[in-house]
Amino acid sequence: MYELFSGARKRRTAVIVQQRNPIHRWSIVLAGGEGERTRPFIEKWLGYHKPKQFCSFVGSRSMLQHTWDRADQLTVPEQKVTVVAAHHAAEMSWQLRGNPRGGVIHQPKNCGTVAGIFLPLAYIRHRDPQATVIVYPSDHFVFPEYRFVQMAGKLIRAAELFSERLMLLGVSPTGTELDYGWIEPTQSLGWIRGSQVRQVGAFFEKPDSSRAMAAMNAGGLWNTFVMAANVEMLWQLGWQCLPEVMQHFEAFGNTIGTALETQTLRMIYEDMPHKNFSSDVLQKVSEQVGVLEMQDVMWSDWGHPTRIQDTLDSIGTEPAFAVRGERSTSFSGRDKQLMNIGI
């Protein structure tokens, strides 16, 4: 089910409102994860489980709410689509307090990042076949936020100029992180406002220490999973790599706006393959992917409690949770500063 939020009024509907915007730019926000790797830490902190994208690690705003704020600086809020697990609908109602604008899609179940991307893409393709989309994970840290937004804006522009390619944001590694995806960039494709766009030579996920060290010494980048592409180009990449998945979304797309939409969504997820976008798509089509290196931005995938604590330590920010076994302390007096921190 697709929910459209606009201003102070919430309206549930099975079809996106047919109102076109001359700017064909859309945001997809991925918020369907369960946060299993941080589950023990969060349960100890809160006394119950909550996926990390819904958590406020400092201040009062969640990681998802900060992601929405960043997205709305580059695309109009009405052209933002968030995908979330259906069983988190109550949590999403809380996250949406204040009635931000945009759409929310309730995914029947988590079938990996491929389904998490192509489900909202089906809606956007139905509404605006000429769109360029930018995809954001909702559980990553960035600082400073304004600089990240500048780089994401360059990424969108790169996807518009190199419309035959998918464009990724990469970041220079600060160590041999073995849980991240890595990118091997090769020759230059061109420049976007002072930033170089390069061809991707190869992707690899979760390398061993020797390969990670070799990649870092050779100029490899971490994959932030922030990506931008022409909607039809991305749709065709899906068909090229995973026709067994795309046949489901093609059938579903044909029912958007009809009485069969909700029923078809449930049906296609009954036997939807579980696929990973990095390993099942990106690694197969590296020749069709470009990368823009993010400059002057601190970035971290907060998939482990130690990353969260280490990141906050590095910027001198006190967390809202217990610090390395100490009693959790209250947080106040720095809200204005924290609004400029991407957490």
N, C-alpha and C positions, 0 to 999 in steps of 0.2 A: 504494500500500500504506500502510495506517495502522499505526503502531507506538505501543503504549501503554507508557509508562514509569511505574513505580510503586515508590517506595522503592528498595530495593537490587536489585530483580528487574526484568529487562526481558523483555517478552513481545511477540512479533510476532503480530498477529491481523488479520483482515479486517473485524472488526466491533468497534465501541466497546462496552465492557462495559456491560451493561444494569443500571446502578445509578443511581438518581436521587438528586439532591441537592435539598433544599427551596429552596435559593437558586438561582434560574434565571439565574445570571450566568456568562458564558463569555468567555474571552480568545482572540483570534486574533493570532498573531505572524507577520508577513510576513518571511520570510528567504529568498526565492527569487531575489533579484537576483544579477546577475553582477558588479556594480561596475565597469562598463566605463570610467566617467569617472575613476576613481581607479586604474585598472590600471597605467599607466606609473609612477606614484608608488609603488605598493605593490611592483611588480616590482623597482624600483630599491632599495627598502628591504629587502625580504625575499629577493630573488633569484628569486622565483617569484610567480605570481599567486594571490591569495586575496581573495575578495569581502570588502568592508570590514566587513560585519556579523560576520565570523568573526575579525576582527583585534583585538588588544589594543594600542591606541595608547598607553596608559600602564598601568602595573601589569601584572597577570597575567590579568585577566578581559576577555573579548571584549565587544563591543557587544551581541551577541545574549544573552549570559549576563546582562548588566545589564538588558536588556529583560525577560527571564524573571523576574528578581528583582522588578522593578517590578510586573509583571502579577500575580505571586503575592501581592502585598499587597492586591489588590482582588478577586480571584476565587480559589477554591480551586485548588491546582495541578493536580488531576486534571481540571479543567475549563478547561484551557489547550491550544490546538491550534496547532502551529507548522507552516507550510508551507514546504518547501524543495525545491530541484531534486533530482531523483533522482540525478544524477551527483555531488552533494555528500554522498552518504550516508556516505562514509568520514570526511569532515570533521565531519559531525554526530555521528558516534560519539565523536569527540574532544571536541566541545563538550559532549556529554552525560555526560562522565566525572563521577562523583559521583552519577549516577543521579537526576537531578531527575524529578519526577512530571509527567505530562502526556502529550499525544499528538503525534506527528510524522507529517505526510503528505508523501510523496515525489511531487512533481509530475513527470509524464513529461517536460515541457519548459516553458519559460517562454513563456506566451502573454499576458503583460501583467498589470496589477493587477486587472482584472475577474476573470479566471480564478483569480488568486491569492487573491481574497477568497471567491468563490462555491464553490470546491472545499472548503475547510474548513467553510464555512457549510452545505454539503450534509450533512456528517457531524453537525454540531451540530443541524441541523433534524431529522435522523433520530432523534437521541438525546433532544432536549429542544425540542419545537416552541414552547414558551412562553418560550424563552430571550431574554435581552438580551445582545448581544455587544458587546465593545469591541475595536477593531482597532488594533494597534500596528505601525508600521514598526520594524525592528530595527537601523537604521543612523542614528538621530538622536541628537544630544546634548541632554541636559537638565540644568539645574543651578539650584537645588538639587533633588536627587531627591525629597526628602520633599514638597516643595511641588508638584512635578509630580504625584505620586501623589494628593495632595489634590484637585487640579484634575481629574484623570482620574476620581476618585470622584464628583465633581459631575457630570461628563459622563454617567456611567452613570445616575446618578439622574435627570438631565434626560431621557435616552432612555426611562426607565421612566415618567416623568410625562407626557411628550409622545410617547406611543407611536406616534403617526401620523407622526412625523418622524424623519429621520436627524439626529443631532447631531454636530457637529464641534468640535474645539478649534482656535481661532485664536490668533494671537499678534501683538501690536503690532509693526509693522516698525521696524527700526533704520536702514533705508536702502532705496533703490530696487533691491532684489534682483530681477534679471530672470529668474532661473532658477526661481523659486518660483511656486507657484500662489497666487492672491490671492482674497480674499473681500470682497464689499461687503455689510456688514450694514445692516439697515434698522431697522424698529420693534421694540420690546421685546415679547417673548412672556411674560416672567415672570422670577422670580428663584429661584436655587438656592443656599441657604446663603450669601447675600451677594454672589453673582455673577449678573450679568444674562445671560439667554438672549435672543438676538435672531434675528429672521428673516433669512435670507440673500436678498439682492436679486439678486446675480449672482456668478458665478465667472469668472475668466479665468486662463489659463495663460501663463506666460512673456511678459509684456507688453513693449512697447517702453518706453524710459525716460520718455517724456512721460506715458504712461498710468499707469505705476507711480508717478510723482510725483503725479499727480492723485489716484490712489487713496489714497496715503499721506496727502495733505493732507485728504482727505475722510473719514478714519477707517477706511480699509481695513485688513484683517488678512492676514497670511500664513496659508496653509492648512498645518497640521502633518500632515495626513492621519491624525491620531488621531481615530477616529470611534466612535460607539456607536449602536445601533439595536435594535429588536425584530427577532428573526430572521425572522419571517414578513413584516413590513413591508419589510425589506431584500430579501427574496426577491421580493416583488411589484414592487419598484422595478426589479429586474433584468429581469423580464418586461416591464415598461412600456417600458424603454429598449432592451433587447437580447434580443428573443425568440429570435434565431438562436443566441445563446449559451446562454440558459437552457434551451432544449430539450435540449441536451446534458446539463446538470446535473440536469434533472428526470429524464431517463432513467437517469442514473447513480445518483441518489438511490434509485430503485426497486430497485437491485441491492445496496445496502449490506447487508452481513450475509448475502449469498448467495454461492454458488460462482461467480457471474458478476461479482462486484465488480471484481476485479483486471483481468480481460479487458476489461470495459466501460470502466474508467478509461483503459486504453491506447487503446481505440478512439475515445473521444470526443476525445482530444487529437490524434489524427491529422489532423483537420480543424477544430480549435478556432480560431475567429477570434482574432486578437491585438487586444485592446481595452484602453483606458486608463480606469480608473475615474473620474478627474477630468473628462476631456473627454467621455467617452462615457456617463457616468451623471450626475455631479453637475451639470454645466453644463446638462443637459436638465431637471432637476427641482429647481431652486433654490427653488421655492415650497414644497417638501416638506422643506426642510433648515433647521435652526437652528444657531446658532454660539454657543459659550461662549468668551469671551476669556480666555486664560490670563494670570494675573496673578502678578507677582514670580517669573517663571521665565525663565532664559536658555535659548533653544532654537536649534538649528542643524541643518539637513540637511547631513550631512557628505559631500556629493557631489563636493566639490573639495578637493584638498590644502590650498589656501590657507585654506579655511574651518576645517579641522582645526587648522592652526597658529595662525590668528588667535584661535580660541576658546580654545585652551590658553594662549596669551599673555595673554588678557584675565583669566583666573583664576589666573595665575601658576603654572601647572603645566608641568613639564618632560616632553616627549614621549619615547617610546621609539624614535622614528625620527630620522633625520638632520634637523637644523634648518637650513633655507635653505642647503643646500650644505655644512654642517659635518658632521663625523664624528658618527655616532650615539653617544650616551653611555648608560651603564648607568643603570637606574632602580631606586632602592631607598630605603627609609627612610620612605616616605610611604604605605604600603599602607592604613593605617587611615583616613587622610584621603581617599584615593581611593575607598574603599568608599562614601563619602557623595557622590561625584561621579558623575553618570549616564553614565559612559563605561567 
